[in-house]
Amino acid sequence: MSIPASTYRLQIRESFDLRAAARVADYLRELGVDWAYLSPLLKAEDGSDHGYDVVDHSLVDPARGGAEGLDEFAAAARANGLGILIDIVPNHMGVAVPKHNAWWWDLLEKGQQSRYAEAFDVDWAAGRLTIPVLGDSTELAIVDGELAYFDHRFPIAPGTGEGTPDEVHARQAYELVHWTRADTDLNYRRFFAVNELAAIRVEVPWVFDESHAEIQRWFENGLADGLRVDHPDGLLDPGKYLDDLAIATGNAYVLVEKILEGDETLPAYWAAAGTTGYDALADVDRVLVDPRGRAALGELDARLGGPQAQTNWAALIRSTKRGIADGILGSEVRRLARLVPESNDQTVDALAELLACFPVYRSYLPAGLEHLHTAAHRAVAERPDLAAVVEALVPLLSDPQQLVAQRFQQTSGMVMAKGVEDTAYYRYSRLASLNEVGADPAEFSIDVEEFHRRQVERHGSFPASQTTLSTHDTKRGEDTRARMHVLSELPSEWEATLDELRRRAPIGDGPFENILWSSVVGAWPASRERLHDYAEKA
């Protein structure tokens, strides 16, 4: 296995395609870069800059330069002594425009008779495949032999096209429903809560083979040296997937986008060189924070009405995760409940509570069973009224052969990501630079001795793991976070400054104002438009 000393990520898109990337290969060499690190390359939705919405696994995206562009980039990289690491997306496909995805279109047209019914993760027992696209208007039309809802187009199964649009719709394998029903009635697995990204089942051998044939070609033809695997926790069995990937790539260098919580370690049996480095990022952040600022910044957060005024970080994330389980991921929880014998509303309630209390992103049964027991203990403590239901669920959720246990593991990470990264991080304002992907904001700082202890341990277990300070997923770049860390050295000055900013431009939400203004300080100078976009998203 070839191992990089350093990587430099290039975002490959239509405006900076593989041929453009080839022209900077010599620049990367001059910088001292060891490997070029490319964002996803397979055919994605039209206009996609990120490339995580793959619609065709069989070809390099023509908009990104196509196969010829990859050949050209690889030749330039080799001429400059560069290795090549490529980001891949095994968990899901883009389905925003059904006709762009031949697998999805066939599924919609033929339903359970489609060859691709096995490729997507659909709960047919719950009824027709629900597509949440309808708004206030429910007026459908038939246009060029397809069912139309405004600009949306869907296939009509052979022999079902006679009658009014509503009559035709009633005969299809799919059902168009109001967009709000995605939270409760969706019956296909997604990437988190993104309706336009439908999960695929790479645990099925032919699905793996067909979705990885082009990736395998890259290694056979010397076009790639390693892979970055996006969101392995969404897969049914990440360990088995990585074994299959090792066979397909000849045991190439592989990194996994895996977030570790606290003392959690990457499963030793995974065929992976390590993580993408969020764990190292968190340590570097905390060794740069002055521990003397902890109390004062905590008191400021409390005065502003932040969660520390009423509760602690653990209680906050239990609350935000529960909100996600009851809200945008409610469909996933209800699907789990349908797999439990004699389930009822209490079953849904107990499953949501277990997900809210789960201490890590997921388990990999039989490994990680202790996390389920921890979650059960916490759930009963929070909701004694659910004790009997939780007790009945634990044996089912402990058994790797039970479908509900398998799906629970795929769901817990979704709840964690949405409840923590996208919710709690925007409510906990003590020092917002610590609210970062893969990090625990409750840990304020570490000393140099502890920093080195962690790195020695990390090097001993996964010496080829990636060390990173920023990724395309981090909330803020490392330079912004470093400047925000300095607020721990002057908490009194920051409190006075924040009070003045709040007086001049009141928003009415103290914790949010703290997060927003400290982020402005960290990112300055920045345009009004950029800061407005950040504030709106936050």
C-alpha positions as CSV (number, residue, x, y, z in Angstrom):
1,M,0.0,0.0,0.0
2,S,1.3,3.4,-1.0
3,I,0.7,6.0,1.8
4,P,0.7,9.8,1.3
5,A,2.7,12.2,3.4
6,S,0.4,15.0,2.6
7,T,-2.7,15.7,0.4
8,Y,-4.2,18.8,-1.2
9,R,-7.9,18.6,-2.0
10,L,-9.1,20.0,-5.3
11,Q,-12.9,20.6,-5.8
12,I,-13.6,19.3,-9.3
13,R,-16.6,20.8,-11.0
14,E,-17.6,22.2,-14.3
15,S,-15.9,25.6,-13.7
16,F,-12.7,23.8,-12.5
17,D,-12.6,20.4,-14.3
18,L,-10.0,17.7,-14.5
19,R,-8.2,19.4,-17.3
20,A,-7.9,22.6,-15.2
21,A,-6.7,20.5,-12.4
22,A,-4.0,19.0,-14.6
23,R,-2.7,22.5,-15.2
24,V,-2.0,23.0,-11.5
25,A,-0.2,19.7,-10.9
26,D,3.2,21.4,-11.2
27,Y,2.0,24.0,-8.7
28,L,1.1,21.3,-6.2
29,R,4.5,19.8,-6.6
30,E,6.2,23.1,-6.0
31,L,4.1,23.5,-2.8
32,G,5.5,20.2,-1.6
33,V,2.3,18.3,-1.9
34,D,2.6,14.5,-2.0
35,W,-0.9,13.4,-3.3
36,A,-3.6,15.3,-5.1
37,Y,-7.0,14.7,-3.4
38,L,-10.0,14.9,-5.7
39,S,-13.7,15.5,-4.9
40,P,-16.2,13.0,-6.3
41,L,-15.8,12.4,-10.0
42,L,-18.7,10.1,-11.1
43,K,-21.6,11.5,-13.1
44,A,-23.7,13.8,-10.8
45,E,-26.8,15.8,-11.1
46,D,-26.5,18.6,-13.7
47,G,-25.0,21.7,-12.2
48,S,-23.8,19.9,-9.0
49,D,-20.6,21.5,-7.7
50,H,-20.1,19.1,-4.8
51,G,-20.6,15.8,-6.7
52,Y,-22.2,13.8,-3.9
53,D,-25.4,13.4,-5.8
54,V,-24.1,10.7,-8.2
55,V,-26.7,9.6,-10.9
56,D,-24.5,7.3,-12.9
57,H,-21.7,5.2,-11.4
58,S,-20.6,4.0,-14.8
59,L,-18.7,7.1,-16.0
60,V,-16.6,10.0,-15.0
61,D,-18.8,13.1,-15.1
62,P,-18.5,14.7,-18.6
63,A,-19.0,18.1,-17.0
64,R,-16.0,17.4,-14.8
65,G,-13.8,16.4,-17.8
66,G,-14.9,12.9,-18.3
67,A,-12.7,9.8,-18.7
68,E,-10.3,11.7,-21.0
69,G,-10.0,14.5,-18.4
70,L,-9.1,12.0,-15.7
71,D,-6.5,10.5,-18.0
72,E,-5.0,13.9,-18.6
73,F,-5.0,14.8,-14.9
74,A,-3.4,11.4,-14.0
75,A,-0.7,11.9,-16.6
76,A,0.1,15.4,-15.2
77,A,0.1,14.2,-11.7
78,R,2.4,11.3,-12.5
79,A,4.8,13.6,-14.4
80,N,5.0,15.7,-11.2
81,G,5.4,12.7,-8.9
82,L,2.0,13.1,-7.3
83,G,-0.2,10.3,-6.0
84,I,-4.0,10.5,-6.5
85,L,-6.7,10.1,-3.8
86,I,-10.3,10.2,-4.9
87,D,-13.5,10.8,-2.9
88,I,-16.3,8.3,-3.5
89,V,-19.9,8.1,-2.4
90,P,-21.1,4.5,-1.7
91,N,-24.2,5.3,0.4
92,H,-26.6,7.1,-1.9
93,M,-27.5,8.4,-5.3
94,G,-29.0,11.7,-6.6
95,V,-32.7,11.4,-7.5
96,A,-33.7,15.1,-7.7
97,V,-34.5,14.7,-11.4
98,P,-35.7,11.1,-11.7
99,K,-35.0,10.9,-15.5
100,H,-31.3,11.7,-14.9
101,N,-30.9,8.5,-12.8
102,A,-31.7,5.4,-14.9
103,W,-31.8,3.1,-11.8
104,W,-34.3,5.4,-10.0
105,W,-36.5,5.9,-13.2
106,D,-36.7,2.2,-13.7
107,L,-37.7,1.7,-10.1
108,L,-40.5,4.3,-10.4
109,E,-41.7,2.8,-13.6
110,K,-41.7,-0.9,-12.6
111,G,-41.9,-0.8,-8.8
112,Q,-41.1,-4.1,-7.2
113,Q,-40.7,-5.7,-10.6
114,S,-37.7,-3.5,-11.4
115,R,-34.3,-5.0,-11.3
116,Y,-33.3,-1.9,-9.2
117,A,-35.9,-2.6,-6.5
118,E,-33.2,-4.5,-4.8
119,A,-30.7,-1.7,-5.2
120,F,-32.7,1.0,-3.3
121,D,-33.8,0.7,0.3
122,V,-37.6,0.8,0.0
123,D,-40.1,-0.4,2.6
124,W,-42.7,-1.7,0.1
125,A,-44.7,-3.2,3.0
126,A,-45.7,0.4,3.9
127,G,-47.3,0.9,0.5
128,R,-46.3,2.7,-2.7
129,L,-43.0,4.5,-2.9
130,T,-43.7,8.0,-1.5
131,I,-42.3,11.0,-3.3
132,P,-42.7,14.2,-1.2
133,V,-42.9,16.8,-4.0
134,L,-46.5,18.2,-3.8
135,G,-47.2,21.7,-2.6
136,D,-50.6,23.4,-2.1
137,S,-51.6,22.5,-5.6
138,T,-52.2,18.9,-6.4
139,E,-52.9,19.4,-10.1
140,L,-51.2,16.7,-12.2
141,A,-50.9,16.5,-16.0
142,I,-49.7,14.1,-18.6
143,V,-47.0,15.5,-20.8
144,D,-45.2,13.6,-23.6
145,G,-46.3,10.3,-22.0
146,E,-45.0,11.2,-18.5
147,L,-46.8,12.3,-15.4
148,A,-46.0,15.9,-14.7
149,Y,-46.3,18.1,-11.6
150,F,-45.1,21.6,-12.6
151,D,-41.4,20.9,-13.7
152,H,-41.3,17.5,-12.2
153,R,-41.6,14.5,-14.5
154,F,-42.3,10.9,-13.5
155,P,-42.7,7.7,-15.6
156,I,-46.0,6.0,-16.4
157,A,-45.9,2.2,-16.3
158,P,-46.8,0.5,-19.5
159,G,-50.6,-0.1,-19.8
160,T,-51.5,2.4,-17.1
161,G,-51.8,5.6,-19.0
162,E,-55.5,5.7,-19.7
163,G,-57.8,8.1,-17.9
164,T,-57.3,11.4,-16.0
165,P,-53.9,12.3,-14.5
166,D,-55.2,11.4,-11.0
167,E,-56.4,8.0,-12.2
168,V,-53.1,7.4,-13.9
169,H,-51.2,8.4,-10.8
170,A,-53.2,6.0,-8.7
171,R,-52.0,3.1,-10.8
172,Q,-48.2,3.8,-10.4
173,A,-45.8,2.1,-8.1
174,Y,-45.0,5.5,-6.5
175,E,-47.3,8.0,-4.8
176,L,-46.7,11.8,-5.0
177,V,-47.4,13.3,-1.6
178,H,-47.2,16.7,0.1
179,W,-43.6,17.7,0.9
180,T,-44.4,17.9,4.7
181,R,-45.1,14.1,4.8
182,A,-41.4,13.4,4.3
183,D,-41.1,13.7,8.1
184,T,-43.6,11.0,8.8
185,D,-44.5,8.9,5.8
186,L,-41.4,8.5,3.7
187,N,-40.6,4.8,3.0
188,Y,-37.2,5.0,1.3
189,R,-33.9,5.5,3.1
190,R,-32.1,8.8,2.4
191,F,-28.9,10.5,3.1
192,F,-29.8,12.1,6.4
193,A,-33.0,14.1,5.7
194,V,-32.2,14.9,2.1
195,N,-35.1,13.7,0.0
196,E,-33.2,14.0,-3.2
197,L,-30.5,11.6,-2.1
198,A,-31.8,8.0,-2.0
199,A,-29.7,5.4,-0.3
200,I,-28.5,2.3,-2.2
201,R,-27.8,-1.2,-0.8
202,V,-24.1,-1.8,-1.6
203,E,-24.3,-4.9,0.6
204,V,-26.0,-6.6,-2.4
205,P,-23.1,-8.1,-4.4
206,W,-24.3,-7.0,-7.9
207,V,-25.1,-3.5,-6.6
208,F,-21.6,-3.2,-5.2
209,D,-20.1,-4.5,-8.5
210,E,-22.0,-2.2,-10.8
211,S,-21.6,0.9,-8.6
212,H,-17.8,0.3,-8.3
213,A,-16.9,-1.0,-11.7
214,E,-15.6,2.4,-12.8
215,I,-13.8,2.9,-9.5
216,Q,-12.1,-0.5,-10.0
217,R,-11.0,0.6,-13.5
218,W,-9.2,3.6,-12.0
219,F,-6.9,1.2,-10.0
220,E,-6.5,-1.3,-12.8
221,N,-5.4,1.6,-15.1
222,G,-3.2,3.4,-12.6
223,L,-5.5,6.4,-12.4
224,A,-5.9,6.4,-8.6
225,D,-3.8,5.3,-5.6
226,G,-6.3,5.7,-2.8
227,L,-9.9,6.5,-1.9
228,R,-11.8,8.6,0.7
229,V,-15.0,6.9,1.6
230,D,-17.9,9.3,2.3
231,H,-20.3,8.5,5.2
232,P,-19.5,4.8,5.8
233,D,-21.9,4.9,8.8
234,G,-24.9,5.0,6.5
235,L,-24.0,1.5,5.1
236,L,-25.6,-1.7,6.4
237,D,-22.2,-3.2,7.2
238,P,-19.3,-0.8,6.8
239,G,-16.7,-3.4,7.7
240,K,-17.9,-5.8,5.0
241,Y,-18.0,-3.0,2.5
242,L,-14.4,-2.0,3.2
243,D,-13.4,-5.7,2.8
244,D,-15.1,-5.7,-0.6
245,L,-13.5,-2.4,-1.5
246,A,-10.0,-3.7,-0.6
247,I,-10.5,-6.6,-3.0
248,A,-11.7,-4.3,-5.8
249,T,-8.8,-1.9,-5.4
250,G,-6.0,-4.3,-4.6
251,N,-5.8,-3.2,-1.0
252,A,-5.3,0.4,-1.8
253,Y,-5.0,3.2,0.7
254,V,-8.5,4.0,2.1
255,L,-9.6,6.7,4.5
256,V,-13.1,6.8,6.0
257,E,-15.1,9.8,6.9
258,K,-15.8,8.6,10.4
259,I,-16.5,10.7,13.4
260,L,-15.3,9.3,16.7
261,E,-16.8,10.4,20.0
262,G,-14.7,10.8,23.1
263,D,-12.6,7.7,23.7
264,E,-14.2,5.8,20.8
265,T,-11.7,4.3,18.4
266,L,-12.0,3.2,14.8
267,P,-12.8,-0.5,14.5
268,A,-9.5,-2.3,14.3
269,Y,-10.8,-4.9,11.9
270,W,-11.8,-2.3,9.2
271,A,-9.8,-2.4,6.0
272,A,-9.0,1.3,6.3
273,A,-5.8,3.2,7.0
274,G,-7.7,5.6,9.3
275,T,-10.1,8.5,9.4
276,T,-10.3,11.8,7.5
277,G,-8.9,13.4,10.6
278,Y,-11.7,15.2,12.6
279,D,-10.3,13.6,15.7
280,A,-6.9,15.3,15.2
281,L,-8.6,18.6,14.3
282,A,-10.4,18.6,17.7
283,D,-7.2,18.0,19.6
284,V,-5.3,20.8,17.7
285,D,-8.1,23.2,18.5
286,R,-8.2,22.5,22.2
287,V,-4.4,22.7,22.8
288,L,-4.7,26.3,21.4
289,V,-7.5,27.4,23.8
290,D,-6.6,29.1,27.1
291,P,-8.2,27.1,29.9
292,R,-8.4,30.3,32.1
293,G,-11.2,31.6,29.9
294,R,-13.5,28.7,30.5
295,A,-15.4,30.0,33.5
296,A,-15.9,33.6,32.2
297,L,-17.0,32.5,28.8
298,G,-19.4,30.0,30.4
299,E,-20.9,32.7,32.6
300,L,-21.3,34.9,29.5
301,D,-23.2,32.1,27.7
302,A,-25.4,31.6,30.8
303,R,-26.1,35.3,31.0
304,L,-27.1,35.4,27.4
305,G,-29.7,32.6,28.0
306,G,-27.7,29.8,26.5
307,P,-28.3,26.2,27.3
308,Q,-25.6,26.3,30.0
309,A,-28.0,28.5,32.0
310,Q,-30.4,25.6,32.4
311,T,-28.5,22.4,31.5
312,N,-25.3,20.9,30.3
313,W,-24.0,19.8,26.9
314,A,-25.1,16.2,27.3
315,A,-28.6,17.2,28.2
316,L,-28.7,19.7,25.3
317,I,-27.8,17.1,22.7
318,R,-30.2,14.6,24.1
319,S,-32.9,17.3,23.6
320,T,-31.8,18.3,20.1
321,K,-31.4,14.7,19.0
322,R,-34.9,13.9,20.3
323,G,-36.2,16.8,18.3
324,I,-34.7,15.4,15.1
325,A,-36.0,11.9,15.8
326,D,-39.5,13.3,16.3
327,G,-39.1,15.7,13.4
328,I,-37.2,15.5,10.1
329,L,-36.2,11.9,10.7
330,G,-39.6,10.7,12.0
331,S,-40.1,8.6,9.0
332,E,-36.9,6.6,9.8
333,V,-38.1,6.0,13.4
334,R,-41.5,4.8,12.2
335,R,-39.9,2.5,9.8
336,L,-37.9,0.9,12.6
337,A,-41.1,0.6,14.6
338,R,-42.8,-1.3,11.8
339,L,-40.1,-4.0,12.2
340,V,-41.0,-4.6,15.9
341,P,-43.7,-7.2,16.6
342,E,-46.9,-5.7,18.0
343,S,-45.5,-2.1,17.8
344,N,-47.5,0.9,18.8
345,D,-47.0,4.6,19.6
346,Q,-45.0,3.7,22.6
347,T,-42.6,1.7,20.4
348,V,-42.0,4.8,18.3
349,D,-41.5,6.9,21.4
350,A,-39.0,4.4,22.9
351,L,-37.0,4.0,19.7
352,A,-36.8,7.8,19.4
353,E,-35.6,8.1,23.0
354,L,-33.0,5.4,22.5
355,L,-31.7,7.2,19.4
356,A,-31.6,10.5,21.4
357,C,-29.6,8.9,24.2
358,F,-27.2,6.9,22.0
359,P,-23.7,8.1,23.0
360,V,-21.8,7.6,19.7
361,Y,-22.8,7.8,16.0
362,R,-23.4,4.0,15.7
363,S,-22.4,0.5,16.7
364,Y,-21.2,-2.3,14.5
365,L,-22.8,-5.3,16.1
366,P,-21.7,-7.3,17.8
367,A,-19.0,-4.6,18.4
368,G,-20.3,-1.6,20.3
369,L,-23.2,-3.4,22.1
370,E,-22.2,-1.5,25.2
371,H,-23.4,1.7,23.6
372,L,-26.9,0.3,23.3
373,H,-26.9,-0.6,27.0
374,T,-25.7,3.0,27.8
375,A,-28.5,4.4,25.7
376,A,-31.1,2.1,27.3
377,H,-30.0,3.2,30.8
378,R,-30.2,6.8,29.9
379,A,-33.5,6.4,28.1
380,V,-35.1,4.8,31.2
381,A,-33.6,7.5,33.4
382,E,-35.1,10.2,31.2
383,R,-38.4,8.4,30.6
384,P,-39.3,5.9,33.3
385,D,-42.7,5.5,31.7
386,L,-41.0,3.8,28.8
387,A,-38.9,1.3,30.9
388,A,-40.9,-1.8,29.9
389,V,-40.9,-0.9,26.2
390,V,-37.1,-0.2,26.3
391,E,-36.5,-3.4,28.1
392,A,-38.4,-5.3,25.4
393,L,-36.5,-3.5,22.6
394,V,-33.0,-4.1,23.8
395,P,-32.8,-7.9,22.9
396,L,-34.1,-7.1,19.4
397,L,-31.6,-4.2,18.9
398,S,-28.8,-6.3,20.3
399,D,-29.1,-9.1,17.7
400,P,-27.2,-8.4,14.5
401,Q,-29.5,-10.8,12.6
402,Q,-32.6,-8.7,13.4
403,L,-33.5,-6.3,10.6
404,V,-34.6,-3.7,13.2
405,A,-31.1,-3.9,14.8
406,Q,-29.4,-3.4,11.4
407,R,-31.5,-0.4,10.5
408,F,-31.2,1.1,14.0
409,Q,-27.5,1.2,13.5
410,Q,-27.9,3.0,10.2
411,T,-30.3,5.5,11.8
412,S,-28.5,6.4,15.0
413,G,-25.7,8.2,13.1
414,M,-28.3,10.3,11.1
415,V,-29.9,11.4,14.3
416,M,-26.5,12.3,15.9
417,A,-25.4,14.3,12.9
418,K,-28.5,16.3,12.5
419,G,-29.1,16.8,16.2
420,V,-25.6,17.8,17.1
421,E,-23.7,19.2,14.1
422,D,-26.7,21.0,12.6
423,T,-28.6,21.9,15.7
424,A,-26.8,21.9,19.1
425,Y,-23.7,23.6,17.6
426,Y,-25.9,26.6,16.8
427,R,-27.3,26.9,20.4
428,Y,-24.1,26.4,22.5
429,S,-22.2,29.6,22.4
430,R,-19.5,29.4,25.1
431,L,-16.7,29.3,22.5
432,A,-18.2,28.7,19.0
433,S,-14.8,27.7,17.5
434,L,-15.1,24.5,19.4
435,N,-18.5,23.7,17.8
436,E,-16.9,21.7,15.0
437,V,-17.5,18.5,13.2
438,G,-16.3,15.5,15.2
439,A,-15.6,17.6,18.3
440,D,-17.2,17.8,21.7
441,P,-17.8,21.5,22.7
442,A,-18.1,20.4,26.4
443,E,-14.3,19.8,26.3
444,F,-12.9,23.3,26.5
445,S,-9.2,22.8,26.3
446,I,-6.3,20.3,26.8
447,D,-2.8,20.9,27.9
448,V,0.3,20.0,25.9
449,E,1.0,16.8,27.7
450,E,-2.5,15.5,27.0
451,F,-2.2,16.6,23.4
452,H,0.9,14.6,22.9
453,R,-0.6,11.6,24.8
454,R,-3.5,11.5,22.3
455,Q,-1.2,11.8,19.3
456,V,1.0,9.0,20.5
457,E,-2.0,6.8,21.0
458,R,-3.4,7.8,17.6
459,H,-0.1,7.1,15.9
460,G,0.2,3.8,17.6
461,S,-3.2,2.5,16.4
462,F,-3.6,4.2,12.9
463,P,-0.3,5.7,11.9
464,A,-1.5,6.4,8.3
465,S,-4.7,8.2,9.4
466,Q,-5.2,11.6,8.0
467,T,-4.5,14.7,10.1
468,T,-6.6,17.7,9.0
469,L,-7.5,21.2,10.2
470,S,-10.3,21.9,7.7
471,T,-12.4,19.9,5.3
472,H,-15.2,20.8,3.0
473,D,-17.6,19.8,5.8
474,T,-16.2,21.9,8.7
475,K,-18.2,24.8,9.9
476,R,-15.2,27.2,9.8
477,G,-11.7,27.1,8.4
478,E,-8.8,26.6,10.7
479,D,-7.6,30.2,10.5
480,T,-11.0,31.5,11.5
481,R,-11.2,29.0,14.4
482,A,-7.6,30.0,15.5
483,R,-8.6,33.6,15.8
484,M,-11.8,32.8,17.6
485,H,-9.8,30.7,20.1
486,V,-8.0,33.9,21.2
487,L,-11.3,35.0,22.8
488,S,-10.5,32.5,25.5
489,E,-7.5,34.7,26.4
490,L,-9.5,37.9,26.7
491,P,-13.0,37.0,27.9
492,S,-13.7,40.3,29.6
493,E,-12.8,42.3,26.5
494,W,-15.0,40.0,24.4
495,E,-18.0,40.4,26.7
496,A,-17.8,44.2,26.6
497,T,-17.4,44.1,22.8
498,L,-20.3,41.7,22.4
499,D,-22.6,43.8,24.6
500,E,-21.8,46.9,22.5
501,L,-22.5,45.0,19.2
502,R,-25.8,43.7,20.6
503,R,-26.8,47.2,21.7
504,R,-26.0,48.6,18.2
505,A,-27.6,45.8,16.2
506,P,-29.9,43.7,18.4
507,I,-31.2,40.4,17.1
508,G,-32.9,39.2,20.2
509,D,-31.2,35.9,20.6
510,G,-28.2,36.1,22.9
511,P,-26.5,32.8,22.2
512,F,-27.0,33.2,18.4
513,E,-25.5,36.8,18.6
514,N,-22.5,35.4,20.5
515,I,-22.0,32.7,17.8
516,L,-22.6,35.1,14.9
517,W,-20.4,38.0,16.2
518,S,-17.5,35.8,17.2
519,S,-17.6,34.1,13.8
520,V,-17.5,37.6,12.2
521,V,-14.4,38.4,14.3
522,G,-12.8,35.2,13.2
523,A,-13.5,35.5,9.5
524,W,-12.8,39.3,9.2
525,P,-12.4,40.8,6.7
526,A,-15.4,39.4,4.8
527,S,-18.0,40.8,2.6
528,R,-21.4,41.9,3.8
529,E,-23.0,39.3,1.5
530,R,-20.8,36.4,2.7
531,L,-21.5,37.2,6.4
532,H,-25.2,37.6,5.7
533,D,-25.3,34.2,4.0
534,Y,-23.6,32.6,7.0
535,A,-26.0,34.3,9.4
536,E,-29.0,33.1,7.5
537,K,-27.7,29.5,7.3
538,A,-26.8,29.5,11.0
